[in-house]
Amino acid sequence: MPKTSARLLTLLSLLQARRDWPGQLLAERLEVSARTVRRDVDRLRELGYPVAATKGPDGGYRLGAGTELPPLLFDDDQAVALTVALQTVTTTGAGVGEAAARALNTVRQVLPARLRHRVDALRVTAVEPTRTGPDTGADARVLVALGAAVQAREVLRFGYARPSAPETAGAASDPAGPRRAEPHHLVTWGGRWYLVAWDLDRDDWRTFRVDRITPRTPTGPRFTPRDLPGGDVAAFVAGRFQGSDGAGGRPCTGEVILGLPASVVSDYTRDGVVEELGPDRCRLVLGAWSWPGLAAALGRFDTDIQVVGPDELRNAFALLARRYAEAASGGPTAPATPVTPTCPATPATPTAPATPVTSTGPATPATPTAPATPVTPTAPATPVTPNGPAAST
């Protein structure tokens, strides 16, 4: 039989592992009698652990939540996982970096020497996502308030700052007054926190940035949760950021053939479908939130591209070609005129010398000046003309 102190630690570890433990099962795991288990439970209660007894045929014990946080018991792997989590918490945008640093220092002080050396060797540098503008970390108190509303299934009233408003403006920046929504999930995406909720005013699903939310009290009535489109929170949020309704894929999907090996393309394609067509050719099916965005993403591969379809993707390539040509020539003022589509019609230029105006006497020297306008060759010379039909769209 293990010593009393070691047995108490083992008993505490078991009680933390699951919600309810039948007394007889605890006795078997500790290799003691049921009477000894009762005495050990009483010792844990004296130490401040709220262990409740459950009645019934399989009566047992349950570790409840107390008014104070008693000492916790972690095995080696749990202690290492806790220290890693505390070092990387700043990347979550939860605004608890300082509290996490204090907690990490507290945990380290109580670790045994052998484990402290192991944890000290595992130093993690958390690199936060690069953002422009002011700090957009979520307030920990707001996260707690939103989490409570999600758990209680209570309608949430909150002010929502507009993107152009200062982050400190809070609800005052929303002229429409407080919003009303049924909160369903708190999620993180790209270092920011979002609330997935059913907007009662818009009658649709919305994702709200937590750093722009100012909760109002009191909350509204309780509600029955609605079914999320697709049923999966992660897929719904990913779909929203890809431009879809959360239940399907991206709104713009195209197919191209690239002059690169499939192994190279697949290394840089996260959510596309790559099919090998030969040693130096492959087929790629990729989606994006817009057709120009998809064309630009495909242009990153820096190789020959053959568009299989659809026509919207071809038009997007033509649009980008015109924009890039304008940028290369110094700006949109160079070819200037979307009149370039009419450039193919410049066979009308022969009508210039054909003008019998040349018969109007000595003014004929003016006729050389007409053909002398080799500006017309420069019009067809602009390869922008292929983009003419695209511009007309």
LOVEX-458855 format. One record per residue (C-alpha): residue number from 1; x, y, z. Coordinates in pm, whole numbers. Example, Ala and Ser with C-alpha at 12.3 -4.5 7.8 and 13.67 -1.06 7.14 Angstrom:
! residues 2
SITE   guba        X        Y        Z
SITE      1     1230     -450      780
SITE      2     1367     -106      714
! end
This chain:
! residues 393
SITE   guba        X        Y        Z
SITE      1        0        0        0
SITE      2      142      344      -89
SITE      3      204      598      183
SITE      4      -81      825      284
SITE      5       66     1140      123
SITE      6      135      963     -209
SITE      7     -210      802     -199
SITE      8     -377     1141     -145
SITE      9     -200     1284     -448
SITE     10     -306      985     -657
SITE     11     -664     1019     -533
SITE     12     -666     1389     -618
SITE     13     -532     1315     -965
SITE     14     -808     1061    -1025
SITE     15    -1078     1299     -908
SITE     16     -949     1563    -1148
SITE     17     -945     1320    -1441
SITE     18    -1323     1261    -1456
SITE     19    -1641     1407    -1311
SITE     20    -1778     1116    -1105
SITE     21    -1598      823     -945
SITE     22    -1781      528     -786
SITE     23    -1634      457     -443
SITE     24    -1564       92     -521
SITE     25    -1377      181     -841
SITE     26    -1161      430     -651
SITE     27    -1079      162     -394
SITE     28     -973      -77     -669
SITE     29     -755      185     -841
SITE     30     -585      279     -512
SITE     31     -568      -85     -396
SITE     32     -727        4      -62
SITE     33    -1058      -58      110
SITE     34    -1367      159       68
SITE     35    -1322      271      431
SITE     36     -972      399      354
SITE     37    -1108      589       55
SITE     38    -1359      765      282
SITE     39    -1083      866      523
SITE     40     -867      998      239
SITE     41    -1159     1200      103
SITE     42    -1205     1356      447
SITE     43     -836     1453      448
SITE     44     -874     1622      110
SITE     45    -1172     1818      240
SITE     46     -963     1936      534
SITE     47     -705     2064      285
SITE     48     -969     2272      112
SITE     49    -1072     2046     -176
SITE     50    -1454     2046     -219
SITE     51    -1514     1673     -265
SITE     52    -1887     1593     -276
SITE     53    -2038     1251     -210
SITE     54    -2298     1112     -453
SITE     55    -2571      875     -340
SITE     56    -2713      573     -515
SITE     57    -2621      212     -593
SITE     58    -2291      329     -738
SITE     59    -2245      609     -488
SITE     60    -1910      777     -511
SITE     61    -1730     1110     -512
SITE     62    -1703     1420     -723
SITE     63    -1452     1704     -710
SITE     64    -1654     2023     -714
SITE     65    -1566     2387     -769
SITE     66    -1464     2565     -451
SITE     67    -1457     2930     -352
SITE     68    -1076     2926     -354
SITE     69     -833     2765     -594
SITE     70     -666     2480     -407
SITE     71     -329     2333     -505
SITE     72     -349     2145     -834
SITE     73     -174     1827     -933
SITE     74      -11     1797    -1276
SITE     75      194     1518    -1423
SITE     76      513     1601    -1612
SITE     77      352     1625    -1955
SITE     78       71     1845    -1825
SITE     79      319     2082    -1660
SITE     80      519     2117    -1982
SITE     81      200     2172    -2186
SITE     82       88     2441    -1940
SITE     83      416     2633    -1964
SITE     84      414     2621    -2345
SITE     85       53     2746    -2353
SITE     86      135     3033    -2118
SITE     87      431     3137    -2336
SITE     88      227     3141    -2657
SITE     89      -93     3296    -2523
SITE     90        7     3641    -2653
SITE     91      -53     3525    -3011
SITE     92     -423     3461    -2939
SITE     93     -509     3829    -2908
SITE     94     -691     3767    -2579
SITE     95     -520     4056    -2401
SITE     96     -394     3842    -2110
SITE     97      -22     3850    -2185
SITE     98       80     4010    -1853
SITE     99     -137     3775    -1647
SITE    100        4     3478    -1841
SITE    101      360     3588    -1762
SITE    102      278     3607    -1390
SITE    103      111     3265    -1402
SITE    104      413     3117    -1580
SITE    105      644     3251    -1310
SITE    106      419     3107    -1037
SITE    107      408     2764    -1202
SITE    108      783     2760    -1250
SITE    109      849     2832     -882
SITE    110      655     2526     -764
SITE    111      795     2283    -1021
SITE    112     1034     2015     -896
SITE    113     1398     2071     -992
SITE    114     1409     1797    -1256
SITE    115     1103     1940    -1430
SITE    116     1210     2303    -1391
SITE    117     1527     2233    -1591
SITE    118     1316     2068    -1861
SITE    119     1081     2366    -1881
SITE    120     1362     2623    -1877
SITE    121     1518     2449    -2178
SITE    122     1191     2498    -2368
SITE    123     1194     2872    -2424
SITE    124      934     2980    -2678
SITE    125      932     3313    -2859
SITE    126      575     3397    -2953
SITE    127      561     3612    -3267
SITE    128      234     3798    -3293
SITE    129       68     3856    -3633
SITE    130      174     4179    -3802
SITE    131     -110     4430    -3812
SITE    132     -148     4785    -3931
SITE    133     -310     5051    -3719
SITE    134     -368     5047    -3343
SITE    135     -358     4741    -3122
SITE    136     -666     4527    -3180
SITE    137     -635     4283    -2891
SITE    138     -959     4175    -2730
SITE    139    -1030     4277    -2371
SITE    140    -1027     3974    -2142
SITE    141    -1332     4107    -1956
SITE    142    -1526     4133    -2281
SITE    143    -1429     3777    -2370
SITE    144    -1557     3656    -2032
SITE    145    -1885     3847    -2074
SITE    146    -1940     3709    -2424
SITE    147    -1850     3358    -2314
SITE    148    -2103     3380    -2032
SITE    149    -2375     3489    -2273
SITE    150    -2289     3202    -2509
SITE    151    -2305     2949    -2227
SITE    152    -2626     3090    -2079
SITE    153    -2787     3120    -2426
SITE    154    -2902     3473    -2358
SITE    155    -2964     3739    -2622
SITE    156    -2669     3977    -2624
SITE    157    -2705     4355    -2641
SITE    158    -2391     4539    -2744
SITE    159    -2250     4843    -2914
SITE    160    -2043     4777    -3225
SITE    161    -1778     5022    -3344
SITE    162    -1752     5088    -3714
SITE    163    -1421     5003    -3884
SITE    164    -1342     5370    -3943
SITE    165    -1410     5464    -3581
SITE    166    -1138     5470    -3316
SITE    167    -1103     5150    -3120
SITE    168    -1190     5332    -2798
SITE    169    -1512     5471    -2936
SITE    170    -1704     5159    -2844
SITE    171    -2077     5167    -2868
SITE    172    -2087     5542    -2915
SITE    173    -1955     5496    -3268
SITE    174    -2260     5298    -3373
SITE    175    -2532     5552    -3460
SITE    176    -2792     5279    -3498
SITE    177    -2778     5208    -3125
SITE    178    -2714     4874    -2957
SITE    179    -2719     4560    -3168
SITE    180    -2910     4247    -3066
SITE    181    -2781     3901    -3145
SITE    182    -2800     3540    -3031
SITE    183    -2438     3449    -2947
SITE    184    -2332     3100    -3049
SITE    185    -1952     3067    -3054
SITE    186    -1631     3253    -2973
SITE    187    -1359     3178    -3228
SITE    188    -1007     3296    -3309
SITE    189     -886     3366    -3662
SITE    190     -557     3523    -3763
SITE    191     -478     3646    -3412
SITE    192     -819     3809    -3362
SITE    193    -1129     3703    -3170
SITE    194    -1471     3686    -3335
SITE    195    -1822     3622    -3211
SITE    196    -2040     3403    -3433
SITE    197    -2399     3506    -3373
SITE    198    -2744     3530    -3528
SITE    199    -2813     3900    -3583
SITE    200    -3173     3962    -3481
SITE    201    -3183     4299    -3660
SITE    202    -3039     4168    -3990
SITE    203    -3203     3826    -3961
SITE    204    -2885     3650    -4069
SITE    205    -2562     3496    -3939
SITE    206    -2281     3742    -3864
SITE    207    -1922     3733    -3739
SITE    208    -1843     4027    -3509
SITE    209    -1492     4134    -3413
SITE    210    -1466     4116    -3036
SITE    211    -1234     4418    -3011
SITE    212    -1518     4632    -3153
SITE    213    -1785     4500    -2915
SITE    214    -1900     4683    -2603
SITE    215    -2146     4457    -2412
SITE    216    -2458     4616    -2267
SITE    217    -2630     4506    -1950
SITE    218    -2860     4347    -1878
SITE    219    -2865     4075    -2140
SITE    220    -3187     3976    -2314
SITE    221    -3408     3668    -2276
SITE    222    -3291     3311    -2327
SITE    223    -3311     3161    -2674
SITE    224    -3307     2822    -2842
SITE    225    -2986     2781    -3045
SITE    226    -3026     2775    -3422
SITE    227    -2851     2530    -3650
SITE    228    -2532     2675    -3793
SITE    229    -2503     2643    -4175
SITE    230    -2293     2339    -4249
SITE    231    -2295     2237    -3884
SITE    232    -1920     2303    -3834
SITE    233    -1804     2629    -3674
SITE    234    -1453     2616    -3819
SITE    235    -1580     2555    -4173
SITE    236    -1842     2830    -4136
SITE    237    -1591     3093    -4021
SITE    238    -1335     2992    -4286
SITE    239    -1605     3014    -4553
SITE    240    -1710     3361    -4439
SITE    241    -1355     3489    -4470
SITE    242    -1334     3331    -4814
SITE    243    -1644     3519    -4924
SITE    244    -1900     3236    -4915
SITE    245    -2207     3195    -4697
SITE    246    -2021     2948    -4477
SITE    247    -2201     2643    -4614
SITE    248    -2011     2606    -4942
SITE    249    -1679     2675    -5105
SITE    250    -1535     2996    -5241
SITE    251    -1761     3195    -5473
SITE    252    -1512     3208    -5763
SITE    253    -1345     2884    -5874
SITE    254    -1135     2851    -6187
SITE    255     -926     2589    -6365
SITE    256     -590     2650    -6532
SITE    257     -291     2458    -6667
SITE    258       46     2574    -6534
SITE    259      389     2515    -6681
SITE    260      529     2383    -6354
SITE    261      561     2036    -6198
SITE    262      273     1935    -5973
SITE    263      514     1887    -5682
SITE    264      617     2253    -5699
SITE    265      262     2388    -5727
SITE    266      126     2171    -5446
SITE    267      387     2310    -5205
SITE    268      236     2658    -5246
SITE    269     -130     2562    -5275
SITE    270     -316     2521    -4949
SITE    271     -675     2464    -5057
SITE    272     -654     2392    -5432
SITE    273     -662     2068    -5628
SITE    274     -343     1990    -5822
SITE    275     -334     1723    -6094
SITE    276      -13     1615    -6265
SITE    277      -23     1630    -6647
SITE    278      345     1567    -6718
SITE    279      692     1629    -6582
SITE    280      658     2008    -6626
SITE    281      281     2065    -6649
SITE    282       -8     2037    -6407
SITE    283     -374     2127    -6375
SITE    284     -482     2350    -6086
SITE    285     -836     2413    -5963
SITE    286     -840     2703    -5719
SITE    287    -1096     2930    -5559
SITE    288    -1095     3290    -5437
SITE    289    -1332     3559    -5317
SITE    290    -1324     3744    -5654
SITE    291    -1219     3675    -6012
SITE    292     -941     3939    -6020
SITE    293     -820     3803    -5686
SITE    294     -807     3452    -5831
SITE    295     -621     3572    -6141
SITE    296     -368     3756    -5925
SITE    297     -317     3448    -5708
SITE    298     -248     3234    -6014
SITE    299       -2     3493    -6145
SITE    300      217     3434    -5839
SITE    301      342     3109    -5989
SITE    302      546     3305    -6247
SITE    303      497     3061    -6534
SITE    304      289     3015    -6848
SITE    305      -83     2992    -6771
SITE    306     -351     2838    -6990
SITE    307     -704     2914    -6874
SITE    308     -938     2617    -6900
SITE    309    -1233     2810    -6765
SITE    310    -1460     2981    -6695
SITE    311    -1483     3293    -6912
SITE    312    -1498     3511    -6600
SITE    313    -1143     3408    -6520
SITE    314    -1026     3497    -6873
SITE    315    -1187     3839    -6841
SITE    316    -1017     3887    -6505
SITE    317     -677     3813    -6661
SITE    318     -751     4067    -6937
SITE    319     -852     4324    -6677
SITE    320     -530     4274    -6481
SITE    321     -324     4284    -6802
SITE    322     -466     4627    -6884
SITE    323     -401     4752    -6532
SITE    324      -45     4618    -6527
SITE    325       27     4768    -6870
SITE    326      -98     5105    -6750
SITE    327      115     5078    -6438
SITE    328      423     4989    -6645
SITE    329      372     5288    -6874
SITE    330      351     5532    -6587
SITE    331       -9     5523    -6486
SITE    332     -356     5508    -6633
SITE    333     -301     5837    -6817
SITE    334      -63     5686    -7076
SITE    335     -294     5481    -7291
SITE    336     -543     5701    -7120
SITE    337     -835     5619    -7320
SITE    338    -1040     5314    -7296
SITE    339    -1094     5431    -7652
SITE    340     -818     5180    -7728
SITE    341    -1089     4925    -7800
SITE    342    -1166     5128    -8107
SITE    343     -805     5107    -8220
SITE    344     -859     4797    -8431
SITE    345    -1099     5010    -8631
SITE    346     -809     5235    -8738
SITE    347     -816     5098    -9094
SITE    348    -1027     5413    -9121
SITE    349     -693     5598    -9121
SITE    350     -662     5545    -9498
SITE    351     -964     5770    -9525
SITE    352     -743     6052    -9400
SITE    353     -526     6064    -9712
SITE    354     -838     5971    -9909
SITE    355     -996     6295    -9811
SITE    356    -1022     6503   -10124
SITE    357     -944     6793    -9903
SITE    358     -599     6755   -10053
SITE    359     -742     6898   -10372
SITE    360     -800     7228   -10201
SITE    361     -500     7389   -10351
SITE    362     -162     7458   -10208
SITE    363     -297     7362    -9875
SITE    364     -189     7016    -9975
SITE    365      117     7046    -9754
SITE    366     -132     6991    -9482
SITE    367     -192     6647    -9623
SITE    368      156     6531    -9533
SITE    369       81     6638    -9181
SITE    370     -219     6406    -9175
SITE    371      -27     6094    -9266
SITE    372      252     6250    -9064
SITE    373       48     6167    -8761
SITE    374      221     5836    -8695
SITE    375       33     5861    -8371
SITE    376     -206     5617    -8530
SITE    377       62     5346    -8548
SITE    378      122     5398    -8179
SITE    379     -237     5314    -8109
SITE    380     -225     4968    -8264
SITE    381      125     4939    -8121
SITE    382      -19     4939    -7775
SITE    383      -67     4573    -7686
SITE    384     -343     4702    -7470
SITE    385     -571     4660    -7766
SITE    386     -623     4288    -7690
SITE    387     -762     4408    -7364
SITE    388    -1006     4630    -7538
SITE    389    -1289     4379    -7542
SITE    390    -1220     4305    -7179
SITE    391    -1245     4672    -7089
SITE    392    -1581     4691    -7254
SITE    393    -1711     4443    -7003
! end
